[in-house]
Amino acid sequence: MKCYKDPTRDAVGICVKCGRGVCPEEVVMIDGKLYCKECSDKLKEESKRLYRSRKDRVLFGVCGGIAEYFNIDPTIVRLVCVIMTLIYGVGILLYIILTLIVPKEPLED
């Protein structure tokens, strides 16, 4: 079978999701299954979850986790939280609720 991106090259395997031939540099293994780069990216987006960050935390990692989820700077999330606390008084309450509801980021193997 030939690679779907470069038909002049031989594929190293077949993507289990789309069934196309995968070039060596495009191979992504997830749970022992072979995926092409595009399908693995879609799979990661589909399984995206909100966690409290273990790497970027000041108190409980809520703002860091929200920043990782939305792919923005955690300082912006922290500033919004402080502004919501000062102006509306709900920032601290929301932070406490999210601390209790949102799970910690799983440990990486």
C-alpha positions as CSV (number, residue, x, y, z in Angstrom):
1,M,0.0,0.0,0.0
2,K,1.2,3.5,-0.7
3,C,1.2,6.6,1.5
4,Y,-1.9,8.8,1.0
5,K,0.3,12.0,1.2
6,D,3.1,10.8,-1.0
7,P,1.9,8.0,-3.4
8,T,5.5,7.3,-4.5
9,R,6.4,5.9,-1.0
10,D,5.3,2.7,0.7
11,A,3.1,3.0,3.8
12,V,4.1,1.6,7.1
13,G,0.5,0.8,8.1
14,I,-3.1,1.7,7.7
15,C,-4.9,4.2,9.9
16,V,-7.6,2.4,12.0
17,K,-9.9,5.4,11.7
18,C,-9.8,6.5,8.1
19,G,-8.2,3.4,6.4
20,R,-5.5,5.3,4.5
21,G,-1.9,4.3,4.1
22,V,0.3,6.1,6.6
23,C,3.9,7.3,5.9
24,P,6.5,6.7,8.6
25,E,6.7,10.4,9.7
26,E,2.9,10.6,10.0
27,V,2.4,7.5,12.3
28,V,0.9,8.2,15.7
29,M,0.3,5.3,18.1
30,I,-2.5,5.6,20.6
31,D,-3.3,2.7,22.9
32,G,-1.4,0.4,20.6
33,K,-3.4,1.4,17.5
34,L,-2.0,3.1,14.4
35,Y,-3.5,6.5,13.4
36,C,-2.5,9.1,10.8
37,K,-1.6,12.6,12.1
38,E,-5.0,14.1,11.1
39,C,-7.1,11.4,12.7
40,S,-5.0,11.5,15.9
41,D,-5.4,15.3,16.1
42,K,-9.2,14.9,15.7
43,L,-9.2,12.1,18.3
44,K,-7.3,14.4,20.8
45,E,-9.8,17.2,20.2
46,E,-12.8,15.0,20.7
47,S,-11.4,13.7,24.0
48,K,-10.4,17.1,25.3
49,R,-11.4,17.6,29.0
50,L,-11.1,20.3,31.6
51,Y,-8.7,19.5,34.4
52,R,-7.1,21.4,37.2
53,S,-3.5,21.9,36.1
54,R,-0.7,20.2,37.9
55,K,2.0,22.2,36.1
56,D,0.6,25.7,36.2
57,R,-1.0,26.3,39.5
58,V,-1.0,29.0,42.1
59,L,-3.6,27.6,44.5
60,F,-5.5,24.6,43.2
61,G,-4.8,24.9,39.4
62,V,-8.2,26.0,38.3
63,C,-7.1,29.0,36.3
64,G,-4.1,27.1,34.9
65,G,-6.5,24.3,33.8
66,I,-8.9,26.7,32.2
67,A,-6.0,28.3,30.4
68,E,-4.7,25.0,29.1
69,Y,-8.2,24.0,27.9
70,F,-8.7,27.2,25.9
71,N,-5.0,27.4,25.0
72,I,-4.6,30.9,26.4
73,D,-2.2,32.5,28.9
74,P,-3.1,31.6,32.5
75,T,-2.3,35.2,33.6
76,I,-5.4,36.4,31.5
77,V,-7.6,33.8,33.3
78,R,-6.3,34.9,36.7
79,L,-6.9,38.5,35.9
80,V,-10.5,37.8,34.8
81,C,-11.0,35.9,38.1
82,V,-9.6,38.8,40.1
83,I,-11.8,41.3,38.2
84,M,-14.9,39.2,38.7
85,T,-14.1,39.0,42.4
86,L,-13.6,42.8,42.8
87,I,-16.5,44.0,40.6
88,Y,-19.1,41.3,40.9
89,G,-18.0,39.3,44.0
90,V,-18.5,35.9,42.3
91,G,-14.9,35.1,41.4
92,I,-13.9,33.5,44.7
93,L,-17.2,31.6,44.8
94,L,-16.8,30.3,41.2
95,Y,-13.2,29.4,41.9
96,I,-14.2,27.3,45.0
97,I,-17.0,25.6,43.1
98,L,-14.6,24.7,40.2
99,T,-12.0,23.5,42.7
100,L,-14.6,21.0,44.0
101,I,-16.1,19.9,40.7
102,V,-13.1,19.9,38.2
103,P,-10.8,16.8,38.6
104,K,-7.1,17.1,38.9
105,E,-5.1,16.5,35.7
106,P,-4.1,12.8,35.5
107,L,-0.5,11.9,36.1
108,E,1.5,11.3,33.0
109,D,3.1,7.8,32.6
